[in-house]
Amino acid sequence: MGGFAEVENNEVTILVNGAERGDKIKKEDAQAAFQKAQERLEGVLDEDRQEKIRATQALKRARARLQAAGGVV
């Protein structure tokens, strides 16, 4: 969900707010969370900009988790 990475001398340094190992994420749970996030975003009224931003970020997180778990989006 954003961050920085540096590769130098065959070493990768990553700076992020949070990380999660893909092999620790249950694909079924990630798929359900992705569906829920999609539904949430679809239900947001256009004039509620703050909620639209939050719902969009939640969908991006859910998509990233699903992809990390090996799911297809």
Secondary structure in CASP SS format (residue, H / E / C, confidence):
PFRMAT SS
TARGET T0000
AUTHOR 0000-0000-0000
METHOD secondary structure of the structure
MODEL  1
M C 1.00
G C 1.00
G C 1.00
F E 1.00
A E 1.00
E E 1.00
V E 1.00
E E 1.00
N C 1.00
N C 1.00
E E 1.00
V E 1.00
T E 1.00
I E 1.00
L E 1.00
V C 1.00
N C 1.00
G C 1.00
A C 1.00
E C 1.00
R C 1.00
G H 1.00
D H 1.00
K H 1.00
I C 1.00
K C 1.00
K H 1.00
E H 1.00
D H 1.00
A H 1.00
Q H 1.00
A H 1.00
A H 1.00
F H 1.00
Q H 1.00
K H 1.00
A H 1.00
Q H 1.00
E H 1.00
R H 1.00
L H 1.00
E H 1.00
G H 1.00
V C 1.00
L C 1.00
D C 1.00
E C 1.00
D C 1.00
R H 1.00
Q H 1.00
E H 1.00
K H 1.00
I H 1.00
R H 1.00
A H 1.00
T H 1.00
Q H 1.00
A H 1.00
L H 1.00
K H 1.00
R H 1.00
A H 1.00
R H 1.00
A H 1.00
R H 1.00
L H 1.00
Q H 1.00
A H 1.00
A C 1.00
G C 1.00
G C 1.00
V C 1.00
V C 1.00
END
